[in-house]
Amino acid sequence: MCGPADPHALGSDEGVPRAFPIPRNPLTLSLSAAAALALGAGLTAALPASAENGAEPAPEVGGVYGASSDPIEPGDVRIHDIQGTTRQSPIVGELVDGVPGVVTAVAEFGSARGFWFQDTEGDGDPRTSEGLFVFTGEDTPEVRVGDEILASGRVSEYRPAEGAQSITQLDQGSWTIVSEGNDLPEAVLLEEDTLPEGYAPEGGDITDRELEPDTYALDFWAAHEHMRVRVEDAPVVAPTDAYDAFWVTTRPDDNPSVNGGTVYSSYDDPNPGRVKVESLIDHDEEPFPEVNVGDTMSGAIEGPVYYSEFGGYLVRATEMGEHVPGDLEREPVREAEPHEVSVATYNVENLGGADDQEDFDRIAEGFVSSLGNPAIAGLEEIQDNSSEEDDGTVDADLTLDRLVEAIADQGGPEYEWRQISPEDNADGGVPGGNIRNAFLFDPERADFVDVEGGDATTPVEVAEGDSGAELSVSPGRIDPQHEAWDETRKPLVGHFRAQDQDLYVVTNHFSSKGPDEPLHGVNQPPERVTEPQRNDQAEVVRDFADELLAADPEANLVVMGDLNDFQFSRTLEILTDDGPLHNPMTDLDAGEQYNYVFDGNSQALDHILVAGGLADRVDYEIVRINSEFHDQVSDHDPQVLWLDTRD
């Protein structure tokens, strides 16, 4: 950790204000030369956003900084003049001197340090923020909370990623400390009706629109950028993640989930009450709380408003309140009845053959203690034997053998597996990982009908047999060379026999939503750029389902997996409303229709669909063991379906 910047006193007499220009030091950050030049020229620098959800955030970089003049009298420009009434400053690129305010928080650690200060008077205009951030790079600023300052620097806009909102700030900053120990401006209390029901104005790029903070939540946040806010007794709607952040809500009555989260049930309602929380508190002094959905942060979460490409507007907390655990527990599903066949789907989040044994043991524990040892399981994100090492390995026998052994060691069945290895680096995911779909099955309860010839590029065909539909290969892939599957996982089809009946199971992992524009971004409504490919994938899978059911209208067909889209999406509509399949998730209460938590929204990405004729013969449950817990082994909750085989 770097120490504080050395102050350069301009006066030493008692009572004379102290001035601290920041020396111009080289930045040792992960910026391209072009981005660094853009920052130095006062332009907006856009760092590329990660294409996969859950990727580690890149350092947030605000600009190049250095010394400038240090007035001891206020200048003509105040913070609200800099902030203006839109999302970008009306004086971006200009130098300002003597901007008055009181320091409200200091970012002392990391590669994007600086401090927040706030005008204690303001202009009374609800559209103009009275807070501002002074970026000091990797140097800890020599200021303390409560210092009254006069700040100078260049007004800049930092955009952390393409499509994100920009952050108004000062770089090339210096300041004069006028007095110390001042009271802080009162924090804005975020009560249940403080954040508007409307989420964002529409019409494309909203950068230059006049803010309407009483109408739209995103406008409210923009109008309070860098200002102190406060939320009291906040219910937790997303657990602590790997980067020390969690989400609360100010509107707990909006679309509540069965466990106290907030359900994302429509594109028209992104749940404006969600608030992300990070901390400015030294974790050595006060460890970051490990919270689950349904917990409460009793007391006050308080701090300045900031913005990140990962989740949007957030509170950088200087006060966290007290963690009060809720009653969330991992509840097991029921065992299958003698006349039932249990089928599960589980995204095991990049499980590879070179991973630690603990990863296998925790997945195995879930199979045995929570999933009820399903007879058949479709797995997504099985990596090759070398995990993420990009060494040309594509086989996953070691990965699957280790998982099968771990389940048996936990007291579960001695599963067998089937899969098809992809071509190297052809199916997306982490380079070198070669993720693919796979089947596990308990040979005591289900037989696999092997038909040789399936490989990475050979399509499975359907034919009418003497006793129903027959597959040309099993396991097989659905039209693997179709352009819909470019750089993504191909569906895996398997033919099983259980309880004297044939089952045809398709395990899927559709294209990631990662490149879609964020809900909190500058383009409203956000463009779902990945949706057309998933729609094409759904069409290909639906065609296979139609073909199979044409060969055998009473076929026991299950289509499942990580479809990477919502129950109300066009992708699912292609398979269900316009197709031959039924989604039993939609039979659940609204507060139960989720298995994944992202940016504070409980949402559904994984599904188990069945042929429409089976709708009245299945029972279905989401196994809530991961997405709402801070100690999750995968970011997806598995699901189990029980098929009644009685006539």
N, C-alpha and C positions, 0 to 999 in steps of 0.2 A: 504494500500500500504506500503510495506516495505521501510525503508529508505536506503540510500547508505551504502555500507560496510565501516567499519572504516579503514582508511589508517594506515599503520604501517611504519612511515618514517625511512629510513635507514640512513639518513643524514639530518642535519638541516642547514648547511651553505648555504648561497646564491650562486646559480650557480651549486650546486651539484645535479645531477639527483635524482628524487624521485622514490622510488620503492613501489609498492602496491601489496603485496601478498594477495590473497583472503583466508580468514579463512575457515577451513573445517567445514561447518555447515551441520547438517542433512537436507536432502531434504524432504519436506512435499508435495510430488507429488503423483499422482495416478499411481504408478508403482508397478508391482508385484515384489516380492522378487527376483524371477529369473531374471527379467529384470534389477533390480538394481544391482545384482551381476554381470550380464553380462557387464553392463556399467563400474562397478568398475574394472573389469578384462580387460578392453580395447576391449571388443567384441562389435559387433553391436547388439543393442536392437531393436526389432521390436514390436511396439504396434499394436494391432489389428485395422484394418480399419473398419469404420462403414459400415453396410450392406445396409443402406438406404441413398439415396441422400438427401442432405440438413440437415443431422444430425449435432449437435453441435460438432466442432472439439475438440479432446482431447488435453490436454496440450502437447506442443512439448518440449521434454526433451533431453538435449544434453549429459549429463554425470556427473560423480562425480568429484568434483574439490577440490583443496587445494593449499597450499603454495609450492613453489619450489624455486630454486636458482634464483637470479636476477642479471645477468651480466650487466655491463655498457658499454660494447663494443659489436659490432655485432658478432654473431657466424658464423659458416660456412654454415648454412642452411638458405635459403631464401624461401619466400612464394611459388614461382613457383616450388621449389624443393619438397615442401610438397604436392602441388596440383598434379604434374605430368601430364602426357599426356593422362590419362584415367580417368574414373569416380571416382576411389578410389586412395587414396594416396599411393605411393610406399613405404612409411615409416610408415604406420599405426601402432599404438601401441608404437612407439618410442618416447623418450623424446627429445625435442629440446630446445636450449637456444639461447637467443639473436637474435630472428628473427626480422629484422627491418621493419618498415612501419609507415604510418600516419593513425591515427584514422579517419575514414570517417563517421561513424554513431554509435549511441548508442541505444540499446534496453533497456529502462529504466523501463518498466512496465511489469507486468505479471509474469509467472512462468518460462519463458525461456529467461532470460536476458543475456546480454553480449554486445560485441561491435565488429564492423568490422574494420579491418585495411588493408592497401593496400601498396604494394611496389611502390615507386615512380620511380623506374628505370626499372625493368623488364628484361626479357631475350630475348624479341623479338619473342618468339615462340607463334603463335596464339593458340596453343593447351593448353598452361599452364595458368591457372588463376593467377592473381597477387593479389587477395584478399583472406582474411581468416576471419573466425568468431572465437572469443574467448568466450566460454560459461561460464557464472558465476551463473547459476541457478536462485535462487530467490533474489540474491543480485545485486543491481545496481552497475555497475563498476564505480570506481572513475577515470574516464577519460573524456576528452572533445574532441569534434571534432577539428581536427587540431593538436592534440598532436602527436609529433614524439615519437615512443616507441620502445623498444626492448622487445619482448614477449617471454615467455618460457612456456612450458607445454607439454602435451602428445597429439600426433596426434591421432585423433579418427575419426571414421565414424559413424554418427548417421543416422539410417534408420527409418523414422517416421511410416512406415507401411510395411507389407509384400508386395513385388512387387514394392515398391516405389524406387526412386533414393535415394542414400545416400548422406549425407552432410558432407564434410570434414571440420574439425574444430580442435581447441585446447581446451582440458579441463585440469583440474588440473593447471589452468593458473595463471601466475603472470607476471608482466611487470615493466619495468623501463621507466619513462617519461624523455626523453632526452631534449625536447624543446616543446614550446607551440606556438599556433597561426600560424602553417604552412599552406601554400596553399595545397588544396586537389588535388590529381591526377585528370586529366580531365576525365569527365564521357564519356563513349562510347555512341555516339549518335545513337539511333535506328531509322534509316531512312527506307524508304519503301523497299529498297533492302538489308538492313543489315541482316535481318533474311532470311536464305535460303528458297527456295521453297520446298526443300525436308524436311520432318519432322523428320524422324528417320531412322537409319540403321536397317536392319532386320537380323534375324538369332538367335532369342532366347534372352538369357541374354546378354545384351550389355555392362555389367560392365567393362570388361577388354579390350574392343575394343579401339584402338587408336582413339582419337577424330578427327572428320573432321568438324570443325566449319564453313567452307565455303560451306559445302554440306548439312548439316542437322541442323535443328533448335534446336533439343534437344542437339546436340553436341555443338552448339554455346552457349547455356545457361550453359552447364557444363563447357565449357572453360572460362566462365566469372563468375563462381560462386563466390559470395561475392564481386565482383567488382562493381564500380559505373557505372550505365547506365542512359540514359536520353532519354525520348521520348517527342516530342514537338507537341502541338496542336493536342492531341490525340482524335480520335473519340471513343465514348463509345459504346461497343458492348454487354455488359451485365450490368444490373443495380446494384446499391448498394444492398448487401444482408444483412442478419441479423447479420453478423459477421464483418461488416465494410470492405468490399472488393468489387471491381468492376473490369470489364475487358475493356481494350481498344485494338485497333489493330494498327499495324504499316503498314498493307497492306489493306487499305480500299477498294481497287478495287477487292480483292479476294472474290468471291461468296457473293456479297452484298445482304442483305435482303431489302425488300421494305421499312423498317423503319430505315435502317442504321446499322443493325447488320451484322453478318457473318453467312451464312447458311452452315450447315454441310450436304453435299449432297452426300457423298461417303466415304467409308472406306479408299479410297486411298488418300483423301485430308482432313486431320484434321485441315486445316487452320493454318499454322505455324506463322502467324502474330499476333496471340492472345497473350496479355500480361495481367496478373493479377496484380492488384495494391492493396497493403495494406499500412498502414501509421505508421511511427514512431513518428509522431507529437502528442503532448498531445492534446487530443480531447477537454479538457476544454479550451485550448487556441485557438484552431482552429478546430471547429467541422468537422467531416468527411463528405464530400459532399454526398448528396442524389441525385444520378444521374439516368437517364433513358437511354435506348438505343436511339441513335441519338443525345444525348448531346455531348458536346466537353469539354475537359479539356484544356483550352487555356493556352499558356505558356509552362512551363516544368514540367513534372513529373520526379523526379530524386531521386535516392537512390541505395543502394546495392541490388544485386541479391540474393534471398534466395530460399528456396524450402519448400513446404508443401505437405502432402499427399492429401490435398484438393485443386486440381487445378494445382499442379506442381510448376514449376519455376515462380517466381513473383518478383516484385519490392517492397521493403520496403521503401516507399517514405519518404524522408526528406524534399522534396519540392513537392507540389501538383499542382501548377498552379491554374488557376481560372475556376470555373464551369460556363460554358455557356449553358443554357438550349436550347434544340432543340424545335421542334414543335410537339412532340408526344402527341396525345390525344386519349382518349377512344372514338372510333366511334361506334355508334349503327348499327346493321344490319337492313335490311328492314323488314317491316311487311309482313306476309303471304298474298298472294292473295286468294280470295274466293275459288278458285279451288285447292288450295294447302294445304297439311298437313306439318307442320313444326316439325322437329325432331331434338333434340339437345343432345349432350353429354358433360358432365362437371365433371371433377375430382375436388371435393370440398375440398381436402386436409385435411383429418382427422377431419371432422365436427362431433362433438358428442353432446349428450344431455346435458352434464354438461358444455359446452363451454359458453363463454361470449355472451351476446345478440348481441354485435357488430359484431361478426363473422357471425351470421345468417343474420343480417341486411345488411351486405356488399354483401353476396352472393345473397340475395334477390334483392338488388339494381341492381346487374348485370343482373338478370333475366328480370327485368322490363325495365331498361333503355338501355340495350345493346343487350340482346338476343331476344328481340321482343316477349317475353312471348310465348315460343314454346308450341305447342299443346301436345307434348310428349317429355319428357326429361329422359335420362338415366344418373344416378349419380354414380360416383365411390368415394370410401373412405368415405362412411357414417359409422360413428362409432355408437356403442351402446349407450344406455341411460346414462351410467355413464362415457362416454368418455374413458379416458385411465386408469381408476381405474380398476385393475384386481380383480374384486369382484364376478365373475361368471355371471354377467349380459350379456345377448346376444341380447335382444330385442332392437329395435331402434324406437319404436313408438313415444317416446318423441322427439327424434332427428328430425324425419320427420314432426311431428306435428308443432314443433317450426319453421321449415323452411317454411312449407306451410303457417303458420300464418304470418310470416315475409314478405313473398311475397305478400300476400293479403293486409297487412298494407301499403305496398309500392304502392298499386294501381294495382297489378297484379291479375291474375285469382285466384280463390279459388281451388287450385289444390287438387287432391286426390293422394294417393300413394299406391304402392305395393312393397313388398320385401319378402325375405325369410331369417330368422335369421340363422346364421351359428352355428355349434357346437362351444363350447367355445374354443377360442385360436387355432382353426383349420385352419384359413384362412390367416395367415400371418399378416403383419403389426405390429403396436405397440402392445406389449403384453397387453391384457385387453381391447384393443380398438375394436376388432372384426369387422374390416371394412368389408363392403359388398357393392354390387351393389344394386341399387334401381331404381324404376320408379316414376316419377311424370307425371300426365296427367290432362289436363283441361277437365272436363266432359261436358263442353259446346261444345267442338270440337272433342272429341274422347271418345269412350266407351272402357272400359276394359272388355275382355271376360274372366270372372273368371271360372276356372275349379278347383275344390277343390282337395286336396291331395298333393300339392307341399310342400316339406320340405327339410331339409338340405341334406338328403341322397337319396331321391327318384329322379330318372332320368326322364326327360321329354321324351315322345315318340311321334312320328308323325304317323298319320293315314290319309288315304284318306277319306274325307267326301263327302257329297252330293254336297257341293258348293266349295270344295277345301280342303286344308290341315287342319287337326284338331290336337290339342295338347292334350295329355293325362292329363296334369296339366298346369295351367296358373294362376299365375306365376309358372315357373318351373326352374330347374337347369339342365344343360347339363352334363350328365354322371358324377355326382359329386364325385363318388368314384373311378374314373379313376386316376391312379398314376400320371398323368400329373398335377393334381390339388393338389398334396400334399403340405400342408402348404401355400396355396395361394387361392385367391378368385375364386369362381366358377361362370361361366357365368349365367346370369339371363335372361330367355326368357319370353316374354309377347305377348299375342294375343290382338290386338286392332282392333276396327272398326271405321273408320272415312271417311267421304265423300262417304258413302255406299260401302266402300272397306275394305278388311281385310289387316291388316299390322302385320307382325311378326317381333318383335324387339328383338335383343340379345344385352345385355349390358355386357361388359367384362372388366376385369382388370387382365391382364397377369402378370407373375412373374416379379419382379423388376430386373433392370440391376445393382443394387448396388454392388454385389460381383464381377462383371466383372473387369478385370485388367484395370487400367487407361491408357488413351492415352499417358500420360507423364511418364509411368512407365519404369522399367528397362527391361521388357520383350517386345520385338518388333518383329512382331506386337503383340499387346496385345491379350490375350486369352479372348474370350467372353464366360465365363464359364456358364452363365445363359441361353445362347441361345438355347441349346438343349431342355430344358424344355419348353420354349416358342414355339419352333417348334412343340413339341408334343401337346401343347395346341391348336395351330393353326390347327393341323391335326384333333383334336377332334371336333373343331368348324366347320371346313370344312365338316367333315362327316355329321354333323347335317344339314348344309346348303344343301348338296347334297341330303340328305334324304327328306328335306322339298320340295326342288324344283323337286324331282322325283314325289312327291305326287301332286304337283301343279306347273308345269313349269313356270307359269305366276305369281307366288306368289310375293307380295310386301315384300321383305325381306331386313331388315336393320341390319347389324352387326357392332357394334360400341363400343367405349370406349377407355380406356387407355391400348393399346396393348403393351406398353413399348418397342416398337421397331420402326425402321425407315422405311420409304416408300420403301427403296431399300434393306431392310433386307430379309433374307431367310424366317423369320416369315411371313412377309406380302406377299412374293412371294407364299407361300403355299396357302394363302387365295385368291390371285388374279391371278397371272400369271398361276399358276397350278390349281387354284380353280375356283369356279363359281362366284366370286365377283369382283366388280370394285371399285377402290379407286379414288373418284373424286378429292382428293388432287393433284394427279399426273396430272390433267388437268390444274392446276394453273401454272403461271409462276414460274420459279425456285426460284426467290426471295421471293415467298410467301409460300413456302412449309415448314412451321414450326409452332409449337404452344407451344414451351418449350425452355428455354434458360439454358444451362448448360456449365460451364467452358468456357464461351464466345462464344459457338457455338449455333446458333439458329437451332433447330432440331425438328423433328416430332415424338412424342410418342403416341399421340391420333389420332384416325381415325374414319371416318364414311364410311363404305363400303356398297354397295348396290348390289343386284342381277344384273348380267350383263344385263338383259333385261330392267332394269330401268335406265341405264346409260344416255340415252337421255331424261329422264323425270325428272331429278333432277337439282336443283341449289344448290350451296354449298358455305359456307363462314366460315373462321376462325375469331372468335370474339376476337380481340386483346385488352384485358382488364387487363391482369395479367403479363405475362411472361417478358415483356419488361419494366415494371414499378417497381420502388423501393418500392412502397406502395401496392404491390399485396396482394390480399386476398387468392389466391391459386397460386401455381407455374405453373399451366397449364392454357392455354387459352381454353375456350369452343369452340365448333363448332356447326353450324346449317346447316341443310339440308332441302330443300323444295321439296316435292314430288308432281308433277303435277298429279292429279287424273283423268284428262280428258282422254277419250278414244282416 
